[in-house]
Amino acid sequence: MINQITNYKELLQEKARLQTLLAEQELQIKNDWHVIKEDLRPFAHVATTIRNFLTRKATLSAFQLGVNLFADGFIKKVLLGNTGWITRTLVPFFIKNYASHLTDAPEKIIHKIKDLFRKKNKKEEEVIVQETGMDAV
């Protein structure tokens, strides 16, 4: 229950109390909003990834042209040659859309692909053996 305000001094005290309460509640709302945003972050990443698969950037770079040719040529005709027409149509579509949103420089992506197929030298094999305790295959 709120006490009856009878003079100006009590009015100023009540005003200060309410301003303090307002500041505390605003801070609590900001903290709650921050927690909600952190909790929803994984869903935002999923939504962004889905949007990247379903939409394509309007610009066309040399890298995107190469990905388009790779998706239509190798993936559609070689890898998916014996699949149904829906698969042959949708998989290259999704690959081209997602690749159009890649922000890494094409050189970095090519370097990553080369690293996948590069032979490991002796030092790298020794490090793997020491770390895992197993011989490299």
N, CA, C and O of each residue as an XYZ file, in Angstrom:
548
protein
N       0.836     -1.166      0.000
C       0.000      0.000      0.000
C       0.889      1.241      0.000
O       1.884      1.296      0.723
N       0.534      2.219     -0.799
C       1.298      3.453     -0.904
C       0.795      4.424      0.159
O      -0.408      4.618      0.338
N       1.752      5.026      0.856
C       1.378      6.003      1.887
C       0.839      7.271      1.243
O       1.206      7.621      0.121
N      -0.004      7.927      1.942
C      -0.578      9.189      1.481
C       0.514     10.261      1.521
O       1.217     10.403      2.521
N       0.647     11.000      0.440
C       1.635     12.081      0.382
C       0.954     13.338      0.897
O      -0.098     13.756      0.411
N       1.605     13.930      1.914
C       0.963     15.090      2.547
C       1.722     16.390      2.321
O       1.147     17.469      2.461
N       3.013     16.308      1.971
C       3.748     17.546      1.755
C       4.716     17.390      0.573
O       4.855     16.313     -0.008
N       5.364     18.479      0.248
C       6.243     18.534     -0.925
C       7.473     17.626     -0.754
O       7.930     17.006     -1.714
N       7.999     17.554      0.470
C       9.176     16.722      0.742
C       8.853     15.251      0.478
O       9.657     14.548     -0.132
N       7.713     14.785      0.918
C       7.304     13.397      0.679
C       7.090     13.151     -0.821
O       7.372     12.063     -1.323
N       6.594     14.161     -1.523
C       6.410     14.050     -2.964
C       7.756     13.852     -3.670
O       7.877     12.998     -4.548
N       8.757     14.635     -3.289
C      10.095     14.503     -3.878
C      10.713     13.136     -3.555
O      11.359     12.531     -4.410
N      10.516     12.657     -2.334
C      11.029     11.340     -1.947
C      10.355     10.234     -2.770
O      11.008      9.299     -3.233
N       9.064     10.363     -2.937
C       8.327      9.358     -3.729
C       8.772      9.397     -5.194
O       8.904      8.359     -5.843
N       9.001     10.615     -5.703
C       9.474     10.756     -7.081
C      10.851     10.100     -7.240
O      11.091      9.399     -8.223
N      11.748     10.323     -6.286
C      13.088      9.715     -6.341
C      12.986      8.191     -6.252
O      13.695      7.474     -6.958
N      12.103      7.705     -5.385
C      11.922      6.261     -5.242
C      11.409      5.647     -6.547
O      11.877      4.589     -6.967
N      10.457      6.307     -7.173
C       9.896      5.795     -8.424
C      10.914      5.857     -9.565
O      10.956      4.960    -10.407
N      11.728      6.902     -9.596
C      12.775      6.984    -10.624
C      13.809      5.884    -10.438
O      14.278      5.307    -11.419
N      14.167      5.590     -9.213
C      15.097      4.500     -8.928
C      14.489      3.160     -9.334
O      15.158      2.316     -9.930
N      13.218      2.981     -9.003
C      12.519      1.755     -9.380
C      12.446      1.614    -10.904
O      12.621      0.519    -11.438
N      12.188      2.714    -11.591
C      12.134      2.702    -13.053
C      13.496      2.320    -13.646
O      13.561      1.519    -14.578
N      14.565      2.881    -13.117
C      15.910      2.563    -13.618
C      16.235      1.087    -13.399
O      16.813      0.441    -14.273
N      15.865      0.557    -12.238
C      16.113     -0.859    -11.960
C      15.315     -1.747    -12.913
O      15.836     -2.738    -13.424
N      14.063     -1.395    -13.150
C      13.231     -2.196    -14.047
C      13.721     -2.110    -15.488
O      13.682     -3.109    -16.206
N      14.183     -0.931    -15.930
C      14.752     -0.805    -17.274
C      16.000     -1.666    -17.418
O      16.194     -2.311    -18.448
N      16.847     -1.679    -16.390
C      18.042     -2.512    -16.412
C      17.664     -3.994    -16.457
O      18.297     -4.776    -17.166
N      16.643     -4.375    -15.705
C      16.187     -5.762    -15.715
C      15.649     -6.150    -17.092
O      15.895     -7.260    -17.565
N      14.915     -5.239    -17.737
C      14.389     -5.514    -19.081
C      15.540     -5.679    -20.068
O      15.510     -6.585    -20.901
N      16.552     -4.819    -19.988
C      17.721     -4.934    -20.878
C      18.428     -6.271    -20.669
O      18.815     -6.933    -21.632
N      18.593     -6.660    -19.414
C      19.240     -7.945    -19.126
C      18.414     -9.115    -19.652
O      18.956    -10.052    -20.237
N      17.106     -9.055    -19.443
C      16.225    -10.114    -19.943
C      16.267    -10.184    -21.471
O      16.304    -11.274    -22.043
N      16.261     -9.026    -22.126
C      16.311     -8.986    -23.587
C      17.625     -9.579    -24.084
O      17.640    -10.297    -25.084
N      18.722     -9.287    -23.401
C      20.025     -9.844    -23.779
C      20.014    -11.371    -23.636
O      20.535    -12.075    -24.502
N      19.439    -11.874    -22.573
C      19.349    -13.327    -22.363
C      18.487    -13.977    -23.448
O      18.829    -15.044    -23.959
N      17.388    -13.344    -23.792
C      16.504    -13.883    -24.838
C      17.245    -13.926    -26.171
O      17.164    -14.921    -26.891
N      17.967    -12.855    -26.507
C      18.728    -12.831    -27.759
C      19.788    -13.930    -27.783
O      19.999    -14.563    -28.817
N      20.450    -14.161    -26.661
C      21.462    -15.219    -26.594
C      20.811    -16.599    -26.748
O      21.373    -17.483    -27.395
N      19.647    -16.778    -26.164
C      18.948    -18.065    -26.275
C      18.473    -18.331    -27.695
O      18.422    -19.481    -28.129
N      18.126    -17.272    -28.420
C      17.612    -17.438    -29.782
C      18.706    -17.422    -30.843
O      18.411    -17.617    -32.022
N      19.936    -17.201    -30.464
C      21.031    -17.130    -31.431
C      21.157    -18.391    -32.292
O      21.339    -18.256    -33.502
N      21.072    -19.613    -31.741
C      21.152    -20.797    -32.609
C      20.046    -20.828    -33.663
O      20.283    -21.236    -34.800
N      18.850    -20.403    -33.291
C      17.752    -20.382    -34.256
C      18.000    -19.349    -35.347
O      17.633    -19.555    -36.504
N      18.620    -18.245    -34.973
C      18.946    -17.225    -35.972
C      19.977    -17.758    -36.962
O      19.890    -17.478    -38.158
N      20.956    -18.526    -36.470
C      21.944    -19.122    -37.375
C      21.286    -20.124    -38.320
O      21.620    -20.174    -39.503
N      20.366    -20.907    -37.809
C      19.655    -21.871    -38.653
C      18.825    -21.132    -39.702
O      18.811    -21.517    -40.871
N      18.143    -20.081    -39.286
C      17.323    -19.311    -40.226
C      18.186    -18.664    -41.304
O      17.789    -18.617    -42.468
N      19.359    -18.165    -40.927
C      20.267    -17.565    -41.903
C      20.749    -18.603    -42.898
O      20.804    -18.336    -44.098
N      21.094    -19.772    -42.415
C      21.564    -20.837    -43.303
C      20.461    -21.268    -44.259
O      20.716    -21.465    -45.447
N      19.254    -21.414    -43.761
C      18.130    -21.789    -44.631
C      17.885    -20.704    -45.673
O      17.646    -21.003    -46.843
N      17.944    -19.438    -45.245
C      17.766    -18.341    -46.194
C      18.857    -18.366    -47.270
O      18.583    -18.092    -48.438
N      20.090    -18.694    -46.875
C      21.182    -18.773    -47.855
C      20.948    -19.893    -48.867
O      21.317    -19.757    -50.033
N      20.342    -20.992    -48.436
C      20.067    -22.090    -49.359
C      18.915    -21.764    -50.313
O      18.871    -22.269    -51.435
N      17.992    -20.925    -49.867
C      16.804    -20.669    -50.673
C      16.882    -19.412    -51.534
O      16.090    -19.255    -52.464
N      17.827    -18.511    -51.240
C      17.953    -17.289    -52.026
C      19.363    -17.177    -52.582
O      20.299    -17.802    -52.082
N      19.495    -16.370    -53.622
C      20.791    -16.176    -54.257
C      21.101    -14.691    -54.310
O      20.215    -13.873    -54.559
N      22.378    -14.339    -54.072
C      22.795    -12.951    -54.207
C      22.716    -12.546    -55.668
O      22.914    -13.368    -56.563
N      22.429    -11.285    -55.900
C      22.230    -10.812    -57.268
C      23.538    -10.645    -58.029
O      23.546    -10.713    -59.258
N      24.639    -10.427    -57.326
C      25.907    -10.210    -58.010
C      26.462    -11.532    -58.528
O      26.183    -12.596    -57.974
N      27.244    -11.453    -59.588
C      27.847    -12.642    -60.169
C      29.338    -12.408    -60.321
O      29.768    -11.620    -61.164
N      30.128    -13.093    -59.503
C      31.577    -12.967    -59.579
C      32.140    -14.159    -60.343
O      31.416    -15.089    -60.698
N      33.433    -14.113    -60.585
C      34.087    -15.222    -61.275
C      33.999    -16.497    -60.433
O      33.843    -17.594    -60.968
N      34.099    -16.343    -59.134
C      33.989    -17.492    -58.238
C      32.602    -18.120    -58.345
O      32.478    -19.342    -58.424
N      31.572    -17.298    -58.347
C      30.210    -17.818    -58.447
C      29.967    -18.465    -59.799
O      29.261    -19.470    -59.894
N      30.549    -17.892    -60.844
C      30.433    -18.497    -62.167
C      31.075    -19.883    -62.182
O      30.532    -20.820    -62.767
N      32.236    -20.004    -61.535
C      32.893    -21.305    -61.436
C      32.071    -22.304    -60.646
O      31.971    -23.470    -61.028
N      31.483    -21.858    -59.548
C      30.636    -22.749    -58.740
C      29.415    -23.178    -59.547
O      29.012    -24.340    -59.490
N      28.827    -22.255    -60.293
C      27.665    -22.593    -61.116
C      28.023    -23.649    -62.162
O      27.278    -24.607    -62.372
N      29.166    -23.464    -62.810
C      29.598    -24.457    -63.809
C      29.899    -25.797    -63.155
O      29.557    -26.846    -63.700
N      30.536    -25.768    -61.990
C      30.849    -26.997    -61.256
C      29.567    -27.708    -60.834
O      29.457    -28.928    -60.964
N      28.601    -26.947    -60.330
C      27.345    -27.553    -59.871
C      26.563    -28.140    -61.037
O      26.026    -29.243    -60.929
N      26.492    -27.414    -62.152
C      25.740    -27.914    -63.297
C      26.476    -29.029    -64.025
O      25.862    -29.980    -64.507
N      27.785    -28.906    -64.098
C      28.545    -29.900    -64.849
C      28.850    -31.144    -64.050
O      28.312    -32.215    -64.328
N      29.714    -31.009    -63.056
C      30.207    -32.180    -62.329
C      29.147    -32.779    -61.402
O      28.876    -33.978    -61.453
N      28.565    -31.956    -60.577
C      27.637    -32.489    -59.574
C      26.363    -33.015    -60.228
O      25.924    -34.126    -59.933
N      25.771    -32.221    -61.110
C      24.495    -32.608    -61.705
C      24.644    -33.789    -62.656
O      23.812    -34.696    -62.652
N      25.693    -33.785    -63.467
C      25.802    -34.805    -64.502
C      26.608    -36.026    -64.074
O      26.327    -37.139    -64.519
N      27.615    -35.827    -63.207
C      28.465    -36.962    -62.827
C      28.006    -37.573    -61.506
O      27.658    -38.752    -61.452
N      28.006    -36.775    -60.448
C      27.666    -37.321    -59.135
C      26.197    -37.721    -59.021
O      25.874    -38.740    -58.410
N      25.322    -36.932    -59.599
C      23.891    -37.200    -59.479
C      23.290    -37.728    -60.782
O      22.082    -37.627    -60.996
N      24.114    -38.279    -61.634
C      23.649    -38.725    -62.939
C      22.610    -39.829    -62.883
O      21.741    -39.900    -63.753
N      22.681    -40.688    -61.884
C      21.759    -41.822    -61.802
C      20.618    -41.592    -60.813
O      19.886    -42.525    -60.480
N      20.465    -40.365    -60.346
C      19.383    -40.083    -59.394
C      18.166    -39.542    -60.134
O      18.187    -39.373    -61.353
N      17.143    -39.283    -59.400
C      15.912    -38.758    -59.998
C      16.071    -37.310    -60.433
O      17.012    -36.623    -60.035
N      15.140    -36.863    -61.252
C      15.251    -35.511    -61.807
C      15.078    -34.437    -60.746
O      15.627    -33.344    -60.884
N      14.324    -34.724    -59.686
C      14.138    -33.742    -58.614
C      15.459    -33.515    -57.888
O      15.833    -32.375    -57.612
N      16.156    -34.587    -57.582
C      17.447    -34.484    -56.909
C      18.451    -33.768    -57.798
O      19.187    -32.897    -57.335
N      18.482    -34.136    -59.086
C      19.417    -33.494    -60.014
C      19.125    -32.011    -60.173
O      20.023    -31.242    -60.517
N      17.902    -31.600    -59.933
C      17.545    -30.194    -60.063
C      17.788    -29.425    -58.772
O      18.332    -28.321    -58.799
N      17.386    -30.003    -57.637
C      17.431    -29.267    -56.376
C      18.829    -29.150    -55.778
O      19.183    -28.088    -55.266
N      19.630    -30.207    -55.827
C      20.952    -30.160    -55.198
C      21.833    -29.081    -55.828
O      22.406    -28.286    -55.083
N      21.977    -29.003    -57.156
C      22.773    -27.900    -57.719
C      22.170    -26.525    -57.412
O      22.904    -25.556    -57.219
N      20.839    -26.440    -57.366
C      20.171    -25.184    -57.016
C      20.599    -24.713    -55.630
O      20.957    -23.549    -55.449
N      20.562    -25.617    -54.652
C      20.953    -25.261    -53.294
C      22.440    -24.929    -53.212
O      22.827    -23.997    -52.506
N      23.265    -25.671    -53.916
C      24.711    -25.409    -53.893
C      25.004    -24.025    -54.459
O      25.783    -23.270    -53.878
N      24.390    -23.690    -55.579
C      24.626    -22.388    -56.197
C      24.125    -21.254    -55.301
O      24.789    -20.226    -55.172
N      22.976    -21.435    -54.694
C      22.449    -20.401    -53.803
C      23.355    -20.196    -52.599
O      23.685    -19.060    -52.257
N      23.757    -21.281    -51.957
C      24.588    -21.158    -50.758
C      25.948    -20.561    -51.111
O      26.461    -19.720    -50.372
N      26.535    -20.981    -52.225
C      27.845    -20.477    -52.620
C      27.802    -18.994    -52.944
O      28.813    -18.309    -52.793
N      26.670    -18.483    -53.382
C      26.592    -17.057    -53.698
C      26.693    -16.195    -52.447
O      27.001    -15.008    -52.547
N      26.439    -16.763    -51.271
C      26.504    -16.010    -50.017
C      27.834    -16.155    -49.290
O      28.031    -15.523    -48.252
N      28.748    -16.964    -49.802
C      30.024    -17.145    -49.129
C      30.799    -15.840    -49.163
O      30.958    -15.226    -50.218
N      31.277    -15.426    -48.005
C      31.998    -14.159    -47.915
C      33.500    -14.352    -47.934
O      34.240    -13.392    -48.148
N      33.969    -15.572    -47.716
C      35.410    -15.814    -47.772
C      35.914    -15.535    -49.175
O      35.201    -15.715    -50.163
N      37.130    -15.102    -49.235
C      37.739    -14.877    -50.540
C      37.860    -16.219    -51.253
O      38.115    -17.236    -50.608
N      37.681    -16.240    -52.564
C      37.784    -17.502    -53.293
C      39.132    -18.192    -53.094
O      39.212    -19.419    -53.136
N      40.190    -17.410    -52.877
C      41.502    -18.019    -52.663
C      41.511    -18.860    -51.381
O      42.119    -19.930    -51.343
N      40.842    -18.379    -50.346
C      40.782    -19.133    -49.096
C      40.017    -20.441    -49.283
O      40.411    -21.482    -48.758
N      38.941    -20.377    -50.022
C      38.133    -21.579    -50.250
C      38.921    -22.590    -51.070
O      38.917    -23.782    -50.763
N      39.597    -22.117    -52.108
C      40.419    -23.015    -52.929
C      41.537    -23.618    -52.091
O      41.855    -24.798    -52.242
N      42.137    -22.823    -51.208
C      43.200    -23.330    -50.334
C      42.652    -24.418    -49.401
O      43.330    -25.417    -49.162
N      41.442    -24.240    -48.874
C      40.832    -25.256    -48.015
C      40.588    -26.554    -48.778
O      40.801    -27.645    -48.249
N      40.139    -26.427    -50.029
C      39.894    -27.619    -50.843
C      41.209    -28.328    -51.141
O      41.277    -29.557    -51.098
N      42.248    -27.566    -51.442
C      43.556    -28.170    -51.706
C      44.088    -28.880    -50.461
O      44.690    -29.948    -50.569
N      43.872    -28.300    -49.288
C      44.323    -28.933    -48.052
C      43.640    -30.272    -47.819
O      44.233    -31.173    -47.226
N      42.407    -30.414    -48.274
C      41.713    -31.687    -48.113
C      42.386    -32.797    -48.908
O      42.447    -33.941    -48.457
N      42.887    -32.459    -50.087
C      43.448    -33.474    -50.971
C      44.968    -33.542    -50.927
O      45.563    -34.399    -51.581
N      45.603    -32.664    -50.175
C      47.061    -32.615    -50.110
C      47.593    -33.794    -49.307
O      47.006    -34.185    -48.298
N      48.710    -34.357    -49.763
C      49.351    -35.421    -49.003
C      50.025    -34.827    -47.785
O      50.568    -33.724    -47.831
N      49.984    -35.565    -46.709
C      50.629    -35.101    -45.491
C      52.104    -35.457    -45.564
O      52.471    -36.546    -46.006
N      52.944    -34.531    -45.126
C      54.371    -34.835    -45.118
C      54.723    -35.608    -43.849
O      53.869    -35.826    -42.989
N      55.971    -36.016    -43.739
C      56.400    -36.872    -42.618
C      56.189    -36.201    -41.265
O      55.747    -36.849    -40.316
N      56.499    -34.909    -41.166
C      56.354    -34.226    -39.885
C      54.901    -34.228    -39.428
O      54.624    -34.479    -38.255
N      53.981    -33.954    -40.325
C      52.567    -33.949    -39.958
C      52.117    -35.334    -39.522
O      51.329    -35.457    -38.584
N      52.603    -36.378    -40.185
C      52.243    -37.737    -39.795
C      52.785    -38.062    -38.416
O      52.105    -38.715    -37.625
N      54.024    -37.607    -38.107
C      54.599    -37.856    -36.792
C      53.804    -37.146    -35.709
O      53.594    -37.701    -34.631
N      53.364    -35.936    -35.980
C      52.563    -35.190    -35.005
C      51.248    -35.905    -34.759
O      50.800    -35.995    -33.616
N      50.620    -36.417    -35.811
C      49.364    -37.147    -35.661
C      49.580    -38.398    -34.830
O      48.762    -38.715    -33.967
N      50.676    -39.119    -35.077
C      50.970    -40.330    -34.324
C      51.188    -39.990    -32.851
O      50.697    -40.698    -31.972
N      51.925    -38.907    -32.578
C      52.189    -38.523    -31.188
C      50.914    -38.076    -30.477
O      50.704    -38.398    -29.308
N      50.070    -37.337    -31.182
C      48.845    -36.831    -30.543
C      47.826    -37.928    -30.296
O      47.191    -37.961    -29.242
N      47.666    -38.827    -31.261
C      46.625    -39.830    -31.141
C      47.129    -41.154    -30.585
O      46.360    -41.938    -30.029
N      48.435    -41.397    -30.740
C      48.982    -42.662    -30.309
C      48.749    -43.773    -31.295
O      49.018    -44.936    -30.992
N      48.242    -43.434    -32.501
C      47.982    -44.419    -33.537
C      48.781    -44.056    -34.783
O      49.099    -42.891    -35.019
N      49.095    -45.072    -35.571
C      49.785    -44.837    -36.816
C      48.840    -44.213    -37.834
O      47.664    -44.566    -37.911
N      49.382    -43.273    -38.619
C      48.576    -42.661    -39.667
C      48.388    -43.654    -40.794
O      49.303    -44.406    -41.129
N      47.229    -43.658    -41.367
C      46.906    -44.602    -42.438
C      47.317    -44.029    -43.767
O      47.131    -44.671    -44.800
